[in-house]
Amino acid sequence: MTVSEVFAGVSLRANLPPNLALSTVTGLEYDSRRVGPGNLFFAFEGQRADGRRFAADAVERGAIAVVSQSPQPGDFSGNWIEVEHGRQALALAARNFYGKPDERILVTGITGTNGKTTTGYLVDAVLRAANKTTALVGTIEYHLGPRVLPAVNTTPESLDLIRILSELESLGGSHATMEVSSHGLALGRVYGLHFHTAIFTNLTRDHLDFHSSMDEYFAAKRRLFEGAGAPPPRFTVLNRDDQYAARISAASGTEVLWYGLGKDAAIRAGAVSSTIQGLRFEVEYGQTRFPIESALMGRINVYNILAACSAGFSFGLNPETIAKGIAACRAVPGRFERVDEGQPFAVVVDYGHTDDALRNTIGIARELTQGRVITLFGCGGDRDRSKRPLMGQAAAEKSDFVVLTSDNPRSEDPLAIMNDALVGLRRHDTPHLIEPDRTTAIQRAIEQARPGDVVILAGKGHENYQVLKDRTIPFDDREVARKLLHSFGYRR
């Protein structure tokens, strides 16, 4: 493929030189360390590094041109292609280079504050129950057919995403499911991508360190349903019980599927039973009625299951297949995940790292026990400070005992972060303790537990690391809890 063909449809700030336009492109890269002969190197200005600094290195490695939305530096003498928008250019160029696999792979995009990961796992399970070869892209990991790959970002760069779709197609795959973050939408990582189905879970306060306001945060999410750089999705799946969903306008030609617990939802749940064994309810959709059984716990997961059922309907799957897929999704890593070593109380690990997610997690625990709820949580450093007191308040108002600790402090002082959360925690008289060392904090939380209680270890979920100021160390709440339970004499 020639340079001219790669840049078809891309807004350039100057015409390509004739000799460069006809040059053969062997690949695209945005990391200079991976550049090979005949590649195009896309240089982005990032928060931590400016890709233009690596332009000369890319050329030395064989790049035939550097692509950037910034002007060519005066000391650079190679081919420089200036584009209107760097990441949009990469997205469109990647689609061209790999033959637009998103026009043949049916892609489901899931956005919202909470529930994206669980909904993604459920949708993928439903598709696999229909014997589809699939890909799953999200916060925890990426699945590509039978392979499991580490997740770098919730929503990868467009080039990586298109590569996944292209490889899926080569495997005979037909469906891909992905979490679409507000960052990914705002930065153009899914620009030009064709979505078959777009799902909105909910919207609550988060990421205001990146977005200046809730309106801006919502505007980023809404782009998924407008078709940023591509036609709008064929199906839009919206949560009827979320106030922000009513502000999403479906494009002409898009079919809307509303799900929820109220009677005004087209796809709704009836006769819901929530126990420690999981969920049981009936899905109602028009004249269709069918039972759902799921190992996932808590009424909040009814919404995630209904969203996945709606996606199944968008692909024309029958109720039996949908129910089979939901039942097959036994657990989602780090999402109300139990650590069971035979102790007479429950220990669960959950990713909840916003005030709303924390309330939902504690709410699940309340549904499942007559005992006390003991909540351990922390707040991440170098992130939205304004949500810290809100998280403290959420933990205090719903729990019987709270342990405030550290959670990925990054460059900030852990004690300063904890003080921010303490402002909200102390708005209630809930007994609590403060322990910055997370291992010790988990121990103290477990020591508080009595038979029948639920201990929630919130914030890290599936993460197996702790990010400190000067290093990242191995740390997995699940493994730490398991070892502590063993030290207390519990063992399966």
N, C-alpha and C positions, 0 to 999 in steps of 0.2 A: 504494500500500500504506500502511496506517495504522501509527502507532507501535505500537499494540496487536498488530497482525499481525506486525510486525518482531520483537517481543519474545516471540512465542509459544514456550514452552518454556524461556525464560531465567529464571534465579532472580533475582528482584528483592527488595530489602530493604524496599520500600514499594510500595503500589499506585500505579499511574499515575493522575494527576488525569484526570477524565473528558474535559476539553477537550483535553488533550494526547494522550490515548489515541486519539482519533479524528482527530488531525491527520495530514495526508498527508506521507509521507517521500519525498523525491526522491533521496536518496543517503546513503551512509555514508562517513565519513572518520575517520582517526586522526591526520592531519596538518592542523593548522589552516589552513595556507597553501592547501590545496586545497578548503576548505569553501565550499559555495555555498548559495543560498537553499533552505530546506526540508530541509537535511541534518541528520543526527545526528552529533555529534562525540564520538568515544571518546577519553577522556583517560587515558593510562597513566602510571604512575610508572616511569620508566626509569632506567638507570644514569647517564645523562648529563643528562637533563632530565625534569622533571615536567610531564606534559601538562596538568595543572590550571592551570598558569601561562598557558596559551594559551586558556583557556575564554572569557574576555571577548572576545578577538579572534575566536574562532570564532562567537560570537553576533553580533558586529558584521558578520561576513561572511554572516550569514543562517541560522546553525544554529538549529533549533527547540528543541534540548535538548543538554545535555552528559551523557555517560554515563561513570560512573566507579565503581570499587569503593571509593573514598574518600568521606568525607562532604562535603557541600557547604560550601565556604568561606563564612565569615560575610559577606564583602564581595561575594559573587556573588548577583545577584538574578534570574537567568534560570531556566529550567527545568533541573532537575538530576535525573537518573535514577541512583539508586545500586543497583549490582548486586553479587552475591556474588563474582564473579570477572570482572575486566575483559576479559581475552583470551578466556575461554570465552564470555562474552556476545557479543563481537564475532564469534566464529566461528559461533555459532548464529544471530545476527542476520543475518550475511552470507548464510548458507545460505537463510534465510527470504526475504530481500530478492531474491535472485537465483534463487529457485525450485528450490533444491536440485539443481544440475546434477550433483553427485557421485553421485546416485542413478541417473543415466543414462549418465554417462561412466564407463568402467571404469578405475579408478585403481590403479596399481602403486606401492607405497611401498617404498623401499630404505633400510635402516638398517644401521649397523655402523661400525667405525672406519675400515677401509681398503676400497677397491674400490667405493664407492658410485657415484662418478662414472662410472667405466668400465662398471660394470654397467648404469647408467642409459642410457648411449649405446648399449650392445648391445641392451637391451630395446627401446628406441625404434627401432633399426634393424630388429629382427625384426618389429615391428608395421608399420613402413612397407613392409617386404617383402611383408606381407600386404595391402598397399594401404589401410591405415588412415590417416586424417587424425589426427595426434597432437599432443600437447604434451609437452615435456620441461622439467622444472624442476630445477635443480641448481646446483652450486658455480660452474661456468664461465659459463653463460649460460642463458637461458630460450628454448625454441623453442615457437612457437605457430603451428601449421600451417606456412606458408612463412616466417613472420617470425622474426627472431632479436632477442631483447631482452636488455639487460644484466641480470646477476644482482645483486640487492642483498644478499640473504641466501641461504645454501644452501637453507633452507626459508623462504619468504616469510611475511609476516603472513597470517592466514587470509583477510582481506578481499581481498588481492591474489591469493591462490590461487583463491578462489572466482570472482573476476572472470576469471581465466585460463580456468577450466573453463567458465564461462558463454560466453565468447567462442569457445572451442573448439567448444562445442555449436552456436553460431550459424554456424560454418564447416562444419558437418556432421561434425565430429570425433567420435570414439568412444572413444579411449584416451588416458590421460595417465600419464606416468611421472615420479616425483619422488624426489629424495633427501630423506630425513626425518632431520634431525639430532637429536641429543640435546637441544640447546637448543630446537629447535622443538617437540619432544614435551613437555619440561618446562614451557615457557612457554605451552602450549596453542594453538600456531599451527595444529595439525591437529585440534583438539578437535572432535568431532562429525562428522568427515569419514569418508565411507564408502570403504573400500578393498576392491577386488576381490582383489588379491594383495599380500602383504607379504613382503619378502625380508630375510633376515639374512645379512650377509656374514661378519663376525668381530667380535671385541672385544679390543682391546688398550689399553694405557694412553694416555689423551688427555683433554683438557678438564677436568683436575682442578682448574683454577683456577675453574671454574664449578660442577662437582659436587664434593662434599666427599670422595668415596671412589669406588672402583671399583664397589662395590655400588650406590651411588646412580646412577652413570653407567649401569650395566647396567639398573637399574630404569626409568630414563627410556627406554632403548631398547625394553625389553620392553612398554611401553605400546602400541606400534604393533600388537602381536599380541593385545592384550587388547581392543582396540576402545575407546579412550578417548572416552567420550561418544557412541559409535556402536556398531553391531553389530561383532563381530570380523570380520576379513577372511574371504572365502570360501576363499582358499588361503593357506597359510603355506609359504614356501620357506626351508629351513634348511640351513646348512652342517654336514654330519655330522662334519667334521674339526675343528670349533671347540668347545672345551670349554664355552663359554657357551651355545651353541645347545641343548645337552641340558637346560638349565635353563628353556627356554621351553616353556610348556605351551599347547598348542593348545586353543582353546575348542571346545565341543560344536558340531558342524556344520561345523567348519573342516577342510578336507582338507590334510594335510601332505605336502610333497614334499621329501625329503632328497636333497641332492646332495653329491658329494665324490669323492675318489680311491680310497677304500677299498671293499671288497666289500659292506659293510653299507649303502652309500648306494644309494638307489633309482635315482638318475640319476647315472651315473658316467662317467669317461673311461678309455678303454683305448688302448694303443699310442701313447702321447704322444710326439711328436717336436717339439723346440723348437730352432729355428735363428734366424739373423739374418733369415731371410725370414719368420719367424712360426711359428705353431703348426699342427700337424696331429694329429688324434686321432679316435677313434671314440666317439660317445656311445652308451651302453647304457641302455635304459630298458625293463625287462620284456623282452618279445620283440622290441622295436624296436632296430635298430642302424642308425646312419647316420654318414657321415664329416663332419668339421668341418675347414674350412680358414680360418685367420684370419691377418691381417697383424700382429696384436698379438703381442708377444714375451714369453717367460718363462712358466714353469710357473704362477706366481701368477695369470696371466690365464686359465688353465684353469678356475679356480674361478669367475671372473667370467663366463666363457662358459657354464659349467654352470648358474649361477644364471639367466642370461638364457634358456637353453634351458628351464629349469624354468618360468619365467614364460610362455614360449611354449606349453608344454603346458597351463598353467593356463587359457589362452585357447582351447584346442582347436585350435591350429595344427598343421599337418602337418610332419614332419621336413624336407621339401624347402624349405618356406618359412622355417623356423627357420635352416637351414644357409645359405640365401641371404642372410638378414638379417645373420648373423654375419660372413659374407664381405664384406658391403657396408660394415661398420664398419672402415675402414682405419686410423684413428688416433683418439686422444682427446687434445685439446690439453693439453700439459704433463704427460702421463703417459708416461714413457719415450719422449719425443718426440725424434727425431734431428735434429741440426743438421748437415747434410751439405754441405760446400763442396769436396768432393773430397780432403779430407785423409786421410792413411793411417792414421788412428785414428778411433774413434767419439767423438762428443760427444752426450750425451743430457741433456735437461732433464726433471726429474721433481718432482712436488709433494710427495714423501715428506717429512713434517715431524714424524714420530714415530719412535721407535727401531725399532718393528716395521716400519713402512713403509720406513725406510732400509735395514734388513736385506733386505727383499723386493727393493728396487731394486738393491742391490748383488748380490743373488743372481741376478737376471736377467742382469746384466752378466757374472757368472761363467759362466753357462750359454753365453754367446755368444762368449767369447773365451778364447784360451790366453795372452793377454797380461796386462798389469797392469790393475788397477782403481784409478783416481784419483778420489777422492770429495771434492767441495766441498760444505759444508753450513754452516748457521747455525741459530740458534734465535730464535723470535719473542719480542719484548718484551711485557710485560704479560700473559703467559700462564703456564701451569703451569711453575714453575721446576724442579720435581722431575724432569721428563723431560729436562732439558738434559744432565746427566752421562750419562744412559742413551743419548741420541743420540750423544754423543761416544764412548762405549764401542762402540756398534753400528758406527759408522763405522770405528773403529780395528781392531776384531777381524775385519772382513771385507775391508778395503781394503789396497792395497799402499802408497798414499800418501794423505794427508788434508790438505785445505786448510780451515781453520776461518775463517769470515768472518761478516759481519753479515746478518741477515734480518729486515726489518721490526722494528727495535728499539723503535719507538713511543716511549714516554716514558722508557724505561730507557737507561742508559749502555751502548752497544754492547760496550765492553771488559768491563764487569761480566757481561753475558750470556755472552760468550765464555769468561770465566774459569769460569763454572759448567759449561760444556760441556767445558772443558779437564780438569776433574777426572776425567771418564770416559775422555776421549781418552788420558790419560797412564797408564791402567791397562794399556795395551799399549805395546810398543816400536815401533809403526808410525811410520815417518818422517812428519813433518807440518810444516806452517808455519801461521803465524797472520797474517791480513791483514784488518783491519776494513773496508777499502774494497772493496766487492764487485766492482767492475769490475777493479781490480788483482788481486783474488783469482782471478777467472776467468782473467785473463791468465796468472797464475802456474801455475794448474792445467793450462792448455793447453800451456804451455812445458814441463811435466814429461812430456808424452805422447810415446811412441815408436810406431812403426808396430805396429798390432795391439792397442794399448791401448784402454781405454774410459774416457772422462772423464765423470763424473756431476756435473751441477750440480743439487743437490737443494734442495728447500724451497719455491721459489716457483712452479714449474710454469707454469701458464697466466697467472699474475699479471703485469701490466704496470706495476707501481708498486712503490715502496719507501716504507714509512711511517716517517718520522723523528719526532723529538720535536716539532718546530714546523711540519712541513709534510709533504706527500706529493709525491714526485717521480716522474716517469716512469722506469720501469726494467723491462726485459724480458730475462731471462737469454738467451733465444733470439736476440734482436737483438744484444745485447752480444757473445755468442759468435760470431755471424756476422761482425760487424765486426772482431773480433779475428782471426778466421781469415783474413779478407781482408787484414788488415795483415801477416799472416805469409806472404802470397803464395798462399793457397788461394782458389780461386773456381770455382764451377761454370760 
